[in-house]
Amino acid sequence: MEKHRIAVLDVKVGVMGEVGGSSGYTYIDMYDLPNIPLEPYACLVIHGSSDQEFLLKHKDVVANFLNQGKVVLFGGQLFRPWLPGGSSFVPRTIRSHLDYHIAVAKAHPIFADVDPIELTYKKGVAGFFARGHHPVPAGAEVLLTLPDGEPTLYIDRSSTKGTLMVSSGYNLLGYRDGNTTRSIGERVEAWIAQEYNLLQQGVHIQ
């Protein structure tokens, strides 16, 4: 899939872990979202720093995009009900750095040979990936969890006719470095292409 078919809502804010402007993706000013034709795009990427009050007013745009058999990636903390199937972020009570530890709950090509410690720690500091979770909708596929099984990354193919990948931390497309994590961004791109193609073919994905 050509990278320009991945549309990123541009919030004009440089936040660590979010997809940068040199990625080759198409950038859309988020406040233009209701007026931009989204037909050319296979995937819509929405950051946690987006204006969620604005997204709530225009939640039908996101839902309609998904119901065309497309993909939405969200990474951040939901606090308004604009994302189909989404629930508000629940912060984790932190007593030590061990409370931030990420575990792979289900094998997936995106995380093949990835050391979860590299997701948990960045430059020796824990908590960069996730500091809480979103309760998952029925039928969601949980890929990553916190120590007590709280889901920090899930795939939802039930709430709409499309597919959502929802992270309570950073968007995975931003992972381009690290010993075992450097390939995550490229793997997510490959997953988007595969998911979109299957959706467009009407194939039911388990």
Buried (B, 14 or more C-beta within 10 A) or exposed (E): BEEEBBBBBBBEEEEEBBBEEEBEBBBBEBBEBEEBEBEEBBBBBBBBBBEBEBBEEBBEBBBEBBEBBBBBBBBBBBEBEBBBBBBEBEEBEEEEEEBBBBEBBEEBEBBEEBBBEBBBBBEEEBBBBBBBBBEBBEEBBBBBBBEEEBBBBBBBBBBBBBBBBBBBBBBBBBBBEBEBBEBBBEBBBEBBBBBBEBBEEEEEEE
